[in-house]
Amino acid sequence: MPARIQQLILGLGKGKQASIAAAGATFLRLKKLDTVLTTPKPIFENDAAEIGKGHEFITQTFPSHYEVANRIEKYASAEFVTWACAFGLGNVAQTGSAAPYTYTILPINPGTTLELPYFSIVEQVAEGGGSAVDNLYVGCAIEDFTYQFTYGPGRASPKLTVNWVGSGLLTTPSGITVPALTSENNMLAAGMTLSVNGVDYVGTKRILSGSVGWKNNLLLNAGFFPGSDLQNGLQVRGRMEVGARVPSFQFTVRLLAGSPEYTTLVNQTTGTATLSVQHDANNSVTFTFPQMAFQVAENAEADGIVAVTVTGAPQYTNAQNTVMSVTTLCGIAGIAQ
């Protein structure tokens, strides 16, 4: 019998793995919006370009490596944003002896390590009294995440999209009993505050939409080093290190006479950018850029209203030793711990 995509059970590793090859033991079961199932892809080479066969056609194929990657798109709950930022930035400190727990999250220091905390992912789809899919992906890391907010009602006003990459290590059947659905606290954009370079964009009712992002540019080919390991005769990654990381920040506001955003751009004025959003006093997220300049300010339009879209240029500051930080409150302990 065919299986419906709504039967998918998704388990995200809660605690970090001890190493890239050591499967995680604890999971969060979450809902998602996209319908994309993960496909483990065995990659094979062929001899079409090799000389000496007397023709240009393939006569043999050769095992190369596994590629595993996917994305997760969800409404932005305090729990999922904490999970994504913790594994995506990598330097995580949890405080609090009882809920709500406070997470202080910074990018990893490349002078200490180039590897983010690894996690495991489980995908299960029941079919015909058994399983159409029951895969455990071991040794996964976040390539990028993007938090987006926009005007309008409902849970869609803030969303979070995560792209992750796997080592290629796969266990089928997974042998994992995924726990019950995690109770999530969705944060609406109506509960947001935004201050950029001294301007309160919520207080002036000008803010329309925007995004905060982080890209790790993982060095994926370098993960296939000599001795990185094999699975079914195909190479798997033995590490995934961050490359040149890129933070991003963009927002669109209603345009005022004189465009203070354009003035800030021309003068290259810098200041702090802080975006906070909360569900309630126990569930919230705050993104902080300690030093923000403007890179582009372009006139735009939204529902017939003249607007301006600003692309920020987050800058590293020695005083805070970072370019971006995230502080969250949620009721789940042990994320990326």
Buried (B, 14 or more C-beta within 10 A) or exposed (E): EEBEEEEBBBBBBBBBBEEBBBBBEBBBBBBBEEEEBBEBEBEEEEBEEEEEEEEEEEEEEEBBBBBBBBBBBBBBBBBBBBBBBBBBBBBBEBEEEEEBBEBEBBBBEEEEEBBBBBBBBBBBBBBEEEBBBBBBBBBBBBBBBBBBBBEEEEBBBBBBBBBBBBBBBBBEEBEBEBEEEBEBBBBBBEBBBBBBBEBEBBEEEBBBBBBBBBBBEBBBEBBBEEEBBEBEEBBBBBBBBBEEBEBBBBBBBBBEEEBBBBEBBEEEBBBBBBBBBBBEEBBBBBBBBBBBBBBEBEEBEBEEEEBBBBBBBBEEBEEBEBBBBBBBBBBBBEBBB
